[in-house]
Structures are given as structure tokens and as C-alpha cells.
Amino acid sequence: MRAGMVIVLIGVAILAAGPGGTAAPVEPLIVGWESIFTVSWEPAERRGRTVVQGIVANKSPYTIADLQLLLDALDANGRILAQQVAWSPGTLPAFSQVSFEIAVRQPASSYRVRVLAFDRVESPSRAP
């Protein structure tokens, strides 16, 4: 699963950086992620650079690993100017939360943070 995700992200990076034309915006890979997570964020400044900092809360009874966040830089009309992917640190146990900070590559009027992808940690099976 992880290797497949890396290939998808490389493809997304190539499309986003492609010459000429505009690439379609990247959308979260997991439909319905909003029922599993809540995300809150705000822009801030750290050492003279714009960052987006916030909290991701896991509302599920599962441990989450390899959480990837999608940061959208938006213009005054809410259109996406740029996107970037950031990894959330560590694992996210059931019913817990983790804070994040993303260094912004392109300043914008506003930002949006969504969950791009994640892995649900399954407990090892117990064979009789």
C-alpha cells in the first residue's frame, strides 16, 4: 500500500509541476475522510515565514499511520492557487489528536487543510 501511495504522490507532483497549462487540483484520496477526522488550522508566522498550523483529531476507534495532509493555498475567491502535501508526525491513536505545522511555499489570501490519505493500523490476527 505504501509503495502505491508513493507512486501516486510522485505522479501528482509531476502533474502539478508540468510545463504549460493547468493541472487539475489534487483531491483527497479517501472519500468520506471528514467522518473520521476533524481538522482545524490557522496561518501563522515562524521566523519570518508563513506557516499553517493546526490540529488533526482522529474520531475513529482505529490507530492511524502515514497521515498525509493536503494544503490548498486559496485566492480571495476561494480558487486553488497552489497545493502541497505534508506528512503528519507519528501515528495517531484512536480518539486522539496531533498538532501539525506546514511551511507555506506560496503565500495566499487563505488556506485550507484536508486529509489526503492515511493508513489504518490493523491489529495482528490471532490464529488458533
Steps between C-alpha positions, in 0.01 A plus 500: 500500500776746593691445172181563303442823690853619426442437129174695512668792677785506249243508220317785672825693537582453132153614393507801728843605375435428133586769246221714353130456563343448836473165671180394669511555875591205720208368704509283813555133412264374771135589444327581828813584697296770675311231693828372644693823566446860593761750391543853631769741383614860487777688325788620716851632465812313606845657458368744240328230290134418465393166643164332545465338839217296638365181650373175349265301722437130441132429577531129422575198720804418281863603516600701192846502341656677202253789518547736208354850500413701190554875532313718250615859455187693399444834330244757619225315306583161652673363189804279548826677413737227619496174689752311706506175694633470853539200729356512849754394763476151649195282541163621617341269758123451514306801627809720525643802326831626369619849415669587171684787338548540125748749355312679222669506159262755346341773712127540436187679620392192694573132544313172530632177651347163415600139559651366177565139606573279798550138603283336764714283728352153530577287802681174427269209442480231766501159342378214724 
